[in-house]
């Protein structure tokens, strides 16, 4: 029997034999543990690998599997990394995956977010992957079966009753073998110890700290040579920087680490400065350009010919001005010249220095985000309202990043963040809980009570509160600091909240969503509480914060439930005030702002329109991919035409809009004419 037909046979017979309950001597066991393993042994590339199949231990497993293991890294499927065929619990699919031992993570008590992060990071360290990441659904109910869904690194999906030819399956195995071989090499490079390997994976930041420590140590060392020796150099030493790109540019070095280009200025024009060996001057220094086009500079201070301290300054190249930041650091406390890994003081120095670079900084550290974050912290529930495209969803995510303490790139994968969009058909069962149909193994249909997205989110927040309170004693014994864990904030964003039928979606949560009734004081019985075995009341934890967004011109705003209105704090986001989001446009930013402001001024001059019809900055983000003319033709003109449809001078109004969009200076001229009249 070919590999393809064998897999199909296993998928089609497993559920039938599992239903019979006769585990001992079950024929499907031989198919999995013997026949499929033997078939894989015939593949030349698998010679030398440990092959094993299983249908369970004493009882039928929910997910039968066949694993391919390199014993250099994996001797058992409970831990390590290996290739494995996973048969879904409903018998419909089989997944060929590069995967990891679920039990290892369970014993380490790692949370889902960290496990998924490890899986993603492992794929990212592959130099030339031949497989692709994949989301798998094993239709499993057990923790082990569900665990494989989180530990999957990459792989392929097949339908049991539409299996590809065996040659295709073997080709996919070879692709995974290539990726597996790369991971084994990474494993060996990191001490051939599984704990060390995962420490390397989960703490990948350590590498960036070490590289920057090597760079900064070389900078300090050469700086001190230059001030005390006649053999001065403009070149940075390469010690510890073999994998880093270093380029000589005139009389300084450019060093590229983690996509950040550092300029190292050690000596120039035959002058070094500080001839007496003490004080602070311009040379030596190192710098990089931040997202606001300033140079973030490390300035140095010497005492008795030794560099003793450094500080940060911000150099505005265009204005030719330098701003002090009042951040100063001791060289001695950095422990630069030992073989020890970067200490906490040095890491803080690095994090502070790089904080000016983070792409989300222009948004997160903007005044409007800080202001809105403060309002959400005080009120628990916040609704951002305004014209379309004003960046309300963008702001909501920036607030979440700010409160959680994560980057925009990592926000979506954070367990502390959830995003949902309401629509007219959204209901209580989607949001809180409801009865859902399930198919049993014998093909009959039943019903189970399932938590909705919001209730599940709240349960995760509650679990965090419980685990943090039980961990307090452990933290004291470790002299270990967990920043803000006891107040870990969970942010739930409801986009277009007004488009849903609020009373239908929230139900009895009208009461517990009130900021004054957060926590156990706001516990309520849900509609299906009589079906729950463990507890019959539900409440929204104090560490859950809700942000809603709504467009003011949407007619559904008028019917927004008044009971909900008094439970949310409403903040208007005006089109012309949320401009930080346009930083990514680069050279087009100023023109985009001018055209937007001019167009909005013209909209305000139309009697039937007001600022609720203004054009927001989010529309202009499309300029990353299209021209100003395309933006007008494909997006703005159709929208504005809808706004003024039916007005008696519709044509003249559109001509006005187009003229001020093309010539922003006309807007101010028209404004002054109106004032004169």
Buried (B, 14 or more C-beta within 10 A) or exposed (E): EEBBEBBBBBBEBBBEBBEEEEBEEBEBBEBBBEBBBEBBEEBEEBEEBBBBBBBBEEEBBBBBBBBBBBEEBBEBBEBBBBBBBBBBBBBBBBBBBBBBBBBBBBEEEBBBBBBBBBBEBBBEEBEEBBBEBBEBEBBBEEEBBBBBBBBBBBBBBBEBEEBBEBEEBBEBBEBBBBBBEBBBEBBEEBEEEBEEBBBBBBEBEBEBBBBBBBBBBBBBBBBBBBBEEEEBEBBBBBEBBEEBEBEEEEEBBBBEBEEBEBBBBBBBEEEBBBEEEEEEBEBBBBBBBBBEEBBBBBBBBBEEEBBEBBBBBBBEEEEEEBEEBEBEBEBEBBBBEEEEEBBEBBBBBBEEBBBBBBEBBBBBBBEBBEEBBEEBEEBBBBBBBBBBBBBBBBBBBBBBBBBBEBBBEEBEEBBBBBBBBBEEEBBBBBBBBBBEEEEEBEEEEEEEBBBBBBBBBBEBBBEBBEEBEEBEEEBEEEEEEEEEBEEBBBBBBBBBBBBBBBEEBBBBBBBBBBBEBBBEEBBBEBBBBEEBEEEEEBBBBBBBBBBBBBBBBBEBBEEBBEBBEEBBBEBBBBBBBBBBBBBBBEEBBEBBBBBBBBBBBBBBBBEEBEBBBBBBBBBBBBBEEEEBEEBBEEBBBEEBEEBBEEBEEEEEBBEBBBBBBEEBEBBEEBBEEEEEE
